[in-house]
Amino acid sequence: MNGMLPPLPERMRPRSLQDYVGQQHLVGEGCILRNMIESGNISSFILWGPPGVGKTTLARIIAETLERDFYTLSAVSSGVGDVRKVIDAAKSKSLFSNAAAPILFIDEIHRFNKAQQDALLGAVEAGTVVLIGATTENPSFEVITPLLSRCQVYVLRSLEAADLQTLLDRALREDTILKTRDIEVRESEALFRQSGGDGRKLLNILELVIDSQAGRDKVVIDNKAVTECLQENVAIYDKDGEMHYDIISAFIKSIRGSDPNAAIYWLARMLDGGEDPLFIARRLCLSASEDVGLANPNALLLANATFQVVGQIGMPEARIPLAECTVYLASSPKSNASYLAIEKALKVAHEDQTRTVPLHLRNAPTKLMSDLGYSDGYKYAHDFPGHFVDQEFMPAGLEGTVFYDPAPNRHEDTLKAYLLACWPKYYTK
């Protein structure tokens, strides 16, 4: 349908903040990135978020709005030499003009190694370039501390249904190709569900479904058409690696579901597809905490050891410890009690930040603090039988609140018995 035209996501790429969809917590009126753009005072930052939520687009809009030179590098294909060329070009231009520092956009910055990041550091620190990095990975894992300390990190979110609807309506209304076709959207649930909050994916699926009905006078988009089209065009649908997050999801859910065979299969799919083994190892650490938890505390130890070993030996040998850890986690008893505990506690903490620490739990390093009653009444647990004494540790208003509820498994049964002995008024058999 498109001939030599670029794909739909590229044709529909916004050119201004007015057309940018989503991320209103960053670019809405009065929000931090909009204020930065409107003031013209922009500093280096990293955009962290899932694919297809507008990281690259936002960087380009900022450069165009501020009329800054814009350099772009991909961490997958660029080396130290490429970084230095950009920095040298920026320095050379600054010698002959008073132009503001150019913007250097680095996609997938988490894939830059230490040497590549070190090459950036001086230029960022001196203000020779303004760095905008984009990453789908937690930058605290992969970005070196000196560089991270010079960049703010802004979190982008998956697009909501309303955002996806806006993109869909705009594509049908404004795209030079689609607006000439007779297209009826009868249902959009499957379209939105398959996109998973990824705007680029939404537009790719839309174009694929429309292409599948080439030659028809009227194109009908409904749940059946979307599902059948994707089932018949898996290779096309995944030509840019869009199943990356689907496969890691299947991998983690297989571990959570205690199916080592399925987990090993999805692991093999990722390794055969060239997935970063450290990406997999990090997910194993998260699964060990979130899904296995205190049902088998050794799981996190093994997952962490796997992460360390994988980083040391690399592929292809790394496949072996990854497989060992995968089987171990999938075959372990499961508990998400700790995960649920911190989620409940975070909710309560967020709702009320005004609760003060009880006086008997405060330190009294000075005489004034001691005179004010700090630490008065505190009972040192080790001075009592069994190294336990009944005293209140919660702030006023939360007395007796239970966040951690041990799951029924051999290890947490032991923990629950201990907690029941200590706190019979809070825990029951």
N, C-alpha and C positions, 0 to 999 in steps of 0.2 A: 504493500500500500504506500510506503513512504519513499520508494526509490532511493535516491541519494540523500534524502533529508535526514537530519539527526533524529535519534529516538525521541519519543514524546517527552520523557522527563527533561531532556536537554532543551527541547523547544519551549517547554513551559517554565524554565528556570526563571524565578523572579529577578528583576533588575533593581528593585527599590524596596525599602522597608514597608512601603504602602502595600506592596503585593506579596510580602513575605507572610507565610502561614505558620502559625504555632509559635511557641516559645515566648508568649506574652509576658512571662515572669522576668524575661531578660530584655525584650525589645518593646514592651508596651509603654505607654505614656508614663514618664517618671521613673522608669526602671533603669537598671544600671548600664546596660549596653547602649540603650537609646540616649541616655544622658551623656555617655562618653562620646558617642557619635556627634550629638548636637553641639557639644562643647569643643569638638575638634581635638581634644586632648586624649589620645588613645595610648594605652600602655599594653605591653605584651600579655597575652592570655592563652589559655588552652580550653577548647570546647570539647567536653566529654559527653558522649551520648551514643545511642544506638544508631545503626545505619539509617539513612534516608530521612533524617529529621531536619536537615538544612544546615549542616556545619559548613560545608564548602560554599554554599550559596550565601550564607551570612558573611563569611569572610570577604567574598567578592563584592557584596553590597557595601560593606564598610569601606573597602578600598575605593570604589567608584564614588560613593557619597563624599568621602574626604579628598577625592582627587589625588590619591597617593599611587605611586608606582607599585605594581603588584607582581611579586615573584611567587611561583608555586613549585614545590617539590613534592615528590612522593617518596616516603621513607622506604617503600618497597624497592624502588629502582634507583634511588639517588645515593651517592657516597659522600665522603668528606670533601672530595674535590669539587663536587657540585655545590656544596654549601659554601665553600670558600670563594667560588666564582661569583655567587650572588653577593656575598659580603664585599668582595673586591669591587664589584660593579657599583654597589651602594656607596662605598667610600669614594670611588672615583667621581661619581656624580656630585657628591657633597662638596668636593673641592672646587667645583665650577659653578655651583648654584646654591641658593639658600632654601632649596626645596626641603619639605619635611621628610623625615625618615620613611623609606619605603616599607611596605608590608610584605613580609615573607610568610607565606602560608605553607605549612608542612602537613600533608595528609598522612594519617596513620603514624603519628610521631612516636607512638609507643614502640614501633619497630626500629627506630634509630638506636644503634648501640652507643656505648659510653663515649667512644672516640668521636662519633658523629655529633653527639650532643655537646661534648666539650668544645668542638669547633664552633658551635653556635654561641656559647656562653659569653665570650668577650664582646661580641657584636651586640648581643641583647643588653648586656650590662652597660655598654657605652652608649646605647641608643642609636647605633648605626642602622639597625633595622628594628622594626616592630614585629615580633613573632606572634603569629596566630597558629597554634597547633590544633589538630583535630585528632581525636582518638575515640575508639569504642571501648578501650580498656581503662581501668582505673589508673590515672597517671601516677599515683603515688607508688605503684608497683614498678613502673618502667622508666619514668623520667627522673634523671639524676637530681639529687636534692638541691645543688646550687642553681640549676636551671629552674626547677619547680618553685624555688623561693622567690624568683624574679617574675613569676607569672601567676596571675589569678587563674583559678579554675572555675569555669562556668558549666553547670550541668544542663544539658538539653534533654527534653523528655520526648517519649514516643507521642506521635500525633493522636489526638482524640478523634472520636467519630465526627464531631462537628468540623474539625480541621480537614479530615479526609473528604467530607462532603463538599467543602469549599473547593478543594483541589479538583474533585470530580466535576463539579459544576463549571468551574473556570475552564477546564480542559475542553469540555464539550462546547462551551460557548465561544472560546477565544482561539483555540488552536486552528491554524490555517487549514489543516487537513480535516479534522474532526467536525468542524462547524459546517462543512459542505456535505456531510453525510446525514442521512435520516437515522438517528440513533435514539432508541427508547430504553431508558433504564427502568425496568419494572421492579427489580429487587437489587439491593446493594449490600445485603448482609454478608454474602460470601465474598464479595469484592473487598469489603472492609476487613473481614476476618482473616482472609489470606494475606492481606497486606501487613497485618500485625503492627499497625502504627507507623509504617515506613512509607513515606510519601512517594519516594522513587519507585518502590515496589508496586504501589497502587497504580501508578501511571503505566508501568511496564505491563502489569496484568491487564489493565484496560485496553492498551494497544494490542496485546496478544489476542484478547477475546474479539476485538473488532476485526483484526486481521483474519481470524478464523472464519469470519462470515463475509469474506471478500466476494464480491460479485452479487451479493443480495441487495435489493433496493432498500430494504429496511434492516437495520441491525438491532437485535433485541438482546439486552443484557439482563439476565436474571441469575439466580443462584445456580440453577442447573447448567446454564451455559458456561459460567465461570468454572465450576467444578469439573465439567467434562473437558473443557479446554486445557486446564492445568494438568489433568491426568494424561492427556494425549501429548503434551508438550513439556514434559519434565525437563528435558535437556535444554530447551530454549528458555524456559522459565528460570533455570538455574545457571544460565550462561555466564553470569557475573558473580557466581558464588552466593546467590541469595539464600540457598538452603543451609548456609553456614550455621546460622542461629537455630534453624529447625533441627539440625543434626545434634548440636550440643545439647539442645533441650531434650531430644530423645535419649541421649546418652545419660544425662543426669536423672531423668525420670525412670530409666531402666535400673539405675543404681538404687534409687529411692524405692522402686518396686521389688527390690531383691531378686532381680533376674540377671545373674552374671553372664549368661550367654548372649542376651540382647545387648547388654552393656559392652561386652567385648566386640560384638559386631559393629556397633556404632563407633567404638574406638578405632576399629580397623578402617571404617569408612573415612574418618577424619584423617588418620595417618596416611592412608592411600591418596587422599586428596591434597596432601601437603600442608595440613594444619600445623600451626606453631605448637610444638609439644609443650612449651611452657604455658600456653593458653589452656591446654587440657589439664596440666598439672595444677594450675590455680583453681580450676573448677573442681578438681578432686578435693582440694583443701576446703573449699566452701561446702561441698557435699558432706565431707567428713564431719563438719561442724553442724550444719543445718539438718541433715537427714539421719546421720548415725548418732551424733551427739554423745551423750553420757551413757547410752546403751552399750557403747564400746569405746571408752576413752582412748584406747590405743589407735583408733582409726585416724585421728588427727595427727598423731605422732608419725604414723606411716605415711600419710598424705604429705606432711611437711618434709619428711625425708625424701619422698619421691620428687617433690619440687626441687629440692637441693641437688639430687643426683641427676635429674634430667638436665638441669642447667650446666652441670659439670661435664657430662658425657655426650650430650647431643644425640641426634639421630645418626644411624638407624638403631643404635643400641638402646636409646631411650624408650623404644617400644616395649622393652621387657619390664622395667620397673613400672611403667604406666599400666601395663596389663596386670601385673601383680597387685598393684594398688586398686585397680578397677574391680578385680575379682574379690579382693578382700572387703572393700566397701559394700559391694552388692551382696555379699554373703553374710554381712554383719547384721545383727539385730538393729532396729531403727528406733530413734527417738528424736522428736523435734521440740522436746520440752524446754530446752535452753533457748531455742529460737523464739518460741512463743513467749517465754518469760521476758526477754529483752524487748519484744514488740509491745507487750502490755505495759512494761515499765516506761518505754519511750513515749507511749501515748499519754500516760498519766503525767510524766515529767513535762511534756510539751504543753499540756492543758493548764498547768499551774507551776510557774517558775518561782513563785513567791515563798514557798515553804522553806523555813529556816532550819538550819541544823540545830538539834537540841543542845542545850548548854553542856550537858554531861558528855557529849561526844566531841566537843571542840577541844583543840589543843590550847594549852595555856603557857606559851613560851616566855611571856613577860609577867611581871608582878601585877601590872594593871589588869591584864586579862584574868589573872588568878583572882584578884580582888573583885572582878565583875562576875565571878562565878563560873568561868570557863572550866570545864572538866570536873566540876563538883558533882559528886554522886556516881561517877563512872566506876564500874566494877570490872576489874582485870580478870578476864575469864580463867586464866591459868592459875589463879589463886583459889579456885573452887574445885570441888570433886568432879572428876570427868572433864575438866577444863571447859566447863560450861556454867553460866549463870543466867538466870532469866532477867533480862533487862530490855528496855525499849530502844530500838535502833531506827525506827521510822520517825519522820517528822510528824508534827501534830496534824491530825486529820487523816493520816494513812495507817494508823495503828491497826495491826491485824490483817493488812492487805497481803494476799498471797499472789505472787507473780510466778514463782516456779512450782509447777505441779508435776512431780516425777511420773514418768511414763511407766507402764507395767512391763518391766523386763528385769532380768536377773540382776544387773548392776544397779539400776535405779531402785529396785526393791530394797537393796541394802541402804541406799541413801535415804529412802523414804522412812525406813525403820529408825534410822538415826534422827532424822528431823522430827518424826513422831514422838520420839523419846524426849527431845529437847523442847518441842513446841506443840504439846498435845492440844492446846487451845486453838491452834491454827490448822494443824494437820490431823486428819482422821484416817482410820484404818480403811 
